[in-house]
């Protein structure tokens, strides 16, 4: 089993920055890639960014140039640095771990990010 715990959310003004953290514990060796997702009220959950075991990253078009995903292997932690935040970035952000079947089977509890205009 894998446990994921997010932190770092909060309220920030437009143009500001936040850094989200996702600490992994348990059988983390079974995780292939890590991802950050978000879900705004009344909207479907969307993929924000992913990072593979070898460090390759991919970002959604809506956050390119503003958000950066990274990982610290020593701390078993994945980060999402969010800069130039916009009100439309307001959502609950979740980190997730991809298992060997290619599905994101492991999820954190989510952390709220609110960007005021």
PyMOL commands that set and color helices and strands:
alter all, ss='L'
color gray80, all
select helices_A, chain A and resi 28-30+61-63+87-89
alter helices_A, ss='H'
color red, helices_A
select strands_A, chain A and resi 2-7+10-13+18-26+33-39+46-52+57-59+67-72+77-82+91-98+104-107+111-116
alter strands_A, ss='S'
color yellow, strands_A
deselect
rebuild
show_as cartoon
